């Protein structure tokens, strides 16, 4: 089986390739927009995509932003349909934001929801037309670094924690279900193997996924602080105040940045309770935070 991989230079894409190294029956062709992969392609120019010919099953796996991937795939389908002739399945990484930001007051969040919704439907429509499987994975809060490449979620939070002596939070915070890039990679690997082996007939699905630990925002911050090693010890303290007072104090931010204020409001929102990593992969549950994979 051949895998055409897009977004292989993201942290999840890199870990995904490492997990597949020992599977000789699967060959990865890493298509990169920056010439760092096996093959170069321009997401805005579908003619630049050169599929590898062969008799093997072909799975497309994408860790690109789904709106970039959906636009590229749609252009291929409409203008260069022969390049998709031998595709058997399409696996794409989306975001749980399609669920959690659907009713946000922030225009940024509303636009993100629309992009995710439209992009997912584009992919599903193409897969249905070609009569192939589509698996759309919607991860919760992704974290985890690889060498010098950091995630854009908890790594930023850690940087803030290192620079401030304390953090102020509302007393009642919403739940989170962070998922490590290695866990997300294993989930994709699970679906790849299921499709490849035909042990079970997989139908096209959209699935919201998270890590094995569901915790509130306050607990997540404390876990991050307590998990730091001696060399990079975090001494930040967490204090809580009643929710009404917290949101009253932070309300002036709305005048300057509705996007930032929407982020602050989400501290008290539940953004979890998704399908757990261990439930999908049948592996042992993993505590939070999961350690980064080494090179």
C-alpha distance (Angstrom), angle and dihedral (degrees) to the residues before:
residue distance angle dihedral
X1 . . .
X2 3.79 . .
X3 3.80 123.6 .
X4 3.78 119.5 -156.2
X5 3.80 101.3 -154.7
X6 3.80 123.7 -160.0
X7 3.80 120.7 -174.3
X8 3.80 90.9 25.2
X9 3.80 92.1 148.8
X10 3.81 94.0 62.2
X11 3.81 116.4 98.5
X12 3.81 90.7 -104.5
X13 3.80 91.9 45.4
X14 3.81 92.0 51.8
X15 3.82 93.0 49.0
X16 3.82 90.7 45.5
X17 3.82 89.9 56.5
X18 3.81 91.3 49.2
X19 3.80 90.9 53.2
X20 3.80 90.3 53.6
X21 3.82 96.1 49.3
X22 3.80 94.3 96.6
X23 3.80 95.7 46.1
X24 3.80 101.0 92.3
X25 3.79 93.8 179.9
X26 3.81 89.4 64.6
X27 3.80 122.6 67.7
X28 3.79 121.7 -166.7
X29 3.79 124.3 -147.9
X30 3.78 107.2 -166.3
X31 3.81 111.0 -151.9
X32 3.78 110.2 -161.9
X33 3.79 134.6 -173.0
X34 3.80 90.7 -152.4
X35 3.81 100.8 49.2
X36 3.82 90.8 -111.9
X37 3.78 93.3 112.2
X38 3.77 132.1 68.9
X39 3.79 91.9 -89.8
X40 3.79 133.5 24.6
X41 3.78 122.4 -132.3
X42 3.79 134.2 170.3
X43 3.80 111.9 -136.3
X44 3.82 89.9 -151.2
X45 3.79 93.4 48.0
X46 3.82 111.9 54.4
X47 3.81 91.3 -176.8
X48 3.84 86.8 71.2
X49 3.82 90.5 67.0
X50 3.80 110.6 98.5
X51 3.82 110.2 -172.0
X52 3.79 116.7 -151.8
X53 3.79 110.9 -114.8
X54 3.78 119.9 -133.0
X55 3.78 144.9 116.2
X56 3.80 97.3 -99.9
X57 3.77 126.1 106.8
X58 3.78 110.9 -92.4
X59 3.79 124.1 -143.5
X60 3.78 121.9 -174.4
X61 3.81 113.0 -146.0
X62 3.79 119.9 -175.5
X63 3.80 132.2 -170.8
X64 3.80 91.7 167.9
X65 3.82 119.1 115.4
X66 3.78 98.8 -75.3
X67 3.81 94.4 -125.3
X68 3.83 89.8 56.6
X69 3.80 91.7 47.6
X70 3.83 94.7 44.0
X71 3.80 92.5 51.5
X72 3.81 91.2 48.3
X73 3.81 92.6 46.9
X74 3.80 91.6 47.2
X75 3.81 91.7 51.3
X76 3.79 89.8 49.8
X77 3.79 92.4 49.0
X78 3.81 93.8 48.6
X79 3.81 100.5 39.3
X80 3.82 106.8 22.3
X81 3.83 106.0 26.0
X82 3.81 93.0 157.8
X83 3.80 89.5 67.1
X84 3.81 88.4 65.8
X85 3.80 97.4 44.7
X86 3.81 98.0 109.3
X87 3.81 98.6 40.3
X88 3.82 113.4 127.6
X89 3.80 100.5 177.3
X90 3.79 142.6 5.1
X91 3.81 119.5 -145.6
X92 3.79 115.0 -174.4
X93 3.79 135.2 177.4
X94 3.80 113.3 -131.8
X95 3.82 127.6 160.9
X96 3.79 138.8 -99.3
X97 3.82 85.1 -128.9
X98 3.79 85.6 90.7
X99 3.81 84.7 72.7
X100 3.81 103.2 30.5
X101 3.83 100.6 43.6
X102 3.76 99.6 39.3
X103 3.80 94.3 106.1
X104 3.81 100.8 31.0
X105 3.80 118.0 135.8
X106 3.82 90.4 -139.4
X107 3.81 114.4 102.4
X108 3.81 88.9 -146.1
X109 3.80 91.1 56.3
X110 3.80 92.3 45.0
X111 3.81 90.9 51.7
X112 3.80 90.2 48.5
X113 3.80 90.9 52.1
X114 3.81 90.8 50.0
X115 3.80 92.0 49.0
X116 3.79 92.0 50.0
X117 3.80 93.5 45.6
X118 3.80 94.2 47.6
X119 3.82 93.1 44.2
X120 3.80 94.3 49.7
X121 3.79 90.5 50.0
X122 3.81 91.0 49.8
X123 3.81 91.1 54.5
X124 3.80 94.0 44.0
X125 3.80 91.3 48.6
X126 3.82 92.6 51.5
X127 3.81 91.8 46.5
X128 3.81 91.4 48.9
X129 3.80 91.7 48.6
X130 3.81 91.1 50.5
X131 3.82 91.3 42.0
X132 3.79 93.2 -125.2
X133 3.81 132.5 131.1
X134 3.79 119.3 -91.6
X135 3.79 119.9 -164.0
X136 3.80 114.8 -174.2
X137 3.80 113.5 -171.3
X138 3.81 117.1 -160.8
X139 3.81 108.3 -164.2
X140 3.77 124.3 -162.6
X141 3.81 120.1 -135.6
X142 3.83 104.8 -18.8
X143 3.80 117.4 -149.9
X144 3.77 137.9 165.0
X145 3.79 135.4 95.0
X146 3.77 133.2 -132.5
X147 3.80 118.0 -153.1
X148 3.83 103.4 -53.7
X149 3.80 96.3 -15.1
X150 3.81 111.9 98.6
X151 3.77 131.8 -168.7
X152 3.79 118.0 -112.5
X153 3.78 95.9 -127.0
X154 3.80 122.0 49.1
X155 3.83 93.9 15.3
X156 3.80 88.5 63.5
X157 3.80 90.1 46.3
X158 3.82 90.1 52.0
X159 3.81 91.0 52.0
X160 3.80 89.9 53.7
X161 3.81 91.5 47.6
X162 3.82 90.5 52.5
X163 3.81 92.3 54.1
X164 3.80 101.8 45.2
X165 3.84 129.3 62.1
X166 3.79 93.7 -142.8
X167 3.81 144.0 8.5
X168 3.79 124.9 -142.3
X169 3.82 116.8 -145.6
X170 3.80 136.1 172.6
X171 3.79 112.8 -98.1
X172 3.81 93.7 -119.1
X173 3.79 113.3 47.8
X174 3.79 131.4 179.4
X175 3.79 126.0 -107.2
X176 3.80 124.6 -95.4
X177 3.79 132.6 -167.4
X178 3.83 106.5 -163.5
X179 3.78 116.7 -164.1
X180 3.82 123.3 -155.5
X181 3.80 118.8 -132.0
X182 3.82 89.6 -117.4
X183 3.82 90.5 54.7
X184 3.79 91.0 49.8
X185 3.81 89.6 48.2
X186 3.82 90.7 52.1
X187 3.80 90.3 51.4
X188 3.81 90.5 54.3
X189 3.80 89.4 45.7
X190 3.81 89.4 52.2
X191 3.81 92.0 56.1
X192 3.82 92.0 43.5
X193 3.81 90.6 54.4
X194 3.80 93.0 44.8
X195 3.79 91.2 53.1
X196 3.80 92.3 43.2
X197 3.79 96.9 48.1
X198 3.82 97.1 39.9
X199 3.79 87.9 -144.7
X200 3.76 87.7 139.9
X201 3.75 129.2 17.0
X202 3.79 105.2 -115.6
X203 3.76 117.7 -152.9
X204 3.78 123.4 -153.7
X205 3.80 108.3 -82.0
X206 3.79 145.1 171.0
X207 3.80 111.3 -146.4
X208 3.81 132.6 -175.0
X209 3.80 109.8 -143.0
X210 3.80 137.2 -174.0
X211 3.78 141.7 162.0
X212 3.80 124.6 -77.5
X213 3.80 95.3 -99.4
X214 3.80 122.2 74.6
X215 3.79 111.6 -166.6
X216 3.76 138.4 154.2
X217 3.80 122.6 -102.6
X218 3.80 92.8 -101.8
X219 3.81 91.8 52.5
X220 3.80 90.9 46.8
X221 3.82 91.7 55.4
X222 3.81 91.9 47.6
X223 3.81 91.2 48.8
X224 3.79 90.4 52.7
X225 3.80 91.4 50.3
X226 3.81 94.0 46.7
X227 3.80 94.0 45.9
X228 3.81 94.2 60.0
X229 3.80 115.9 111.4
X230 3.81 124.6 -122.2
X231 3.79 92.8 -99.2
X232 3.81 93.2 53.7
X233 3.78 98.0 28.1
X234 3.79 115.5 169.7
X235 3.80 114.9 -142.0
X236 3.78 97.9 -179.3
X237 3.81 116.6 133.1
X238 3.80 124.8 -144.1
X239 3.81 120.5 -140.0
X240 3.79 126.9 -177.9
X241 3.78 132.8 -153.9
X242 3.82 131.3 -178.0
X243 3.79 112.8 -69.9
X244 3.82 94.9 -119.8
X245 3.79 91.9 54.8
X246 3.81 93.0 44.4
X247 3.79 94.2 52.5
X248 3.81 91.8 42.3
X249 3.81 90.9 54.1
X250 3.82 92.6 47.5
X251 3.83 96.5 41.6
X252 3.86 95.4 95.7
X253 3.81 87.2 68.1
X254 3.80 87.0 72.1
X255 3.82 89.6 70.0
X256 3.79 92.4 57.9
X257 3.80 104.7 29.6
X258 3.81 121.7 13.7
X259 3.82 87.9 179.0
X260 3.82 92.5 57.9
X261 3.79 92.4 44.0
X262 3.82 90.2 51.9
X263 3.81 87.2 54.3
X264 3.80 90.1 52.0
X265 3.80 92.0 49.5
X266 3.80 89.9 52.5
X267 3.82 89.6 64.0
X268 3.80 86.3 80.2
X269 3.82 94.8 41.6
X270 3.79 124.9 96.7
X271 3.80 109.7 -116.9
X272 3.77 103.8 167.0
X273 3.80 144.7 52.4
X274 3.81 92.1 113.7
X275 3.80 130.1 143.2
X276 3.80 107.3 -61.3
X277 3.81 124.9 -122.4
X278 3.81 93.2 -121.0
X279 3.82 92.9 48.0
X280 3.80 90.9 58.5
X281 3.80 101.8 37.7
X282 3.84 97.4 33.3
X283 3.81 88.2 -131.9
X284 3.81 126.2 135.3
X285 3.83 113.1 -76.7
X286 3.80 113.1 -99.9
X287 3.79 126.2 -142.3
X288 3.81 123.4 -127.6
X289 2.95 126.1 -71.6
X290 3.81 101.4 34.2
X291 3.81 113.5 -152.8
X292 3.79 117.5 -108.6
X293 3.78 118.1 -103.3
X294 3.79 114.5 -108.8
X295 3.79 125.4 -134.0
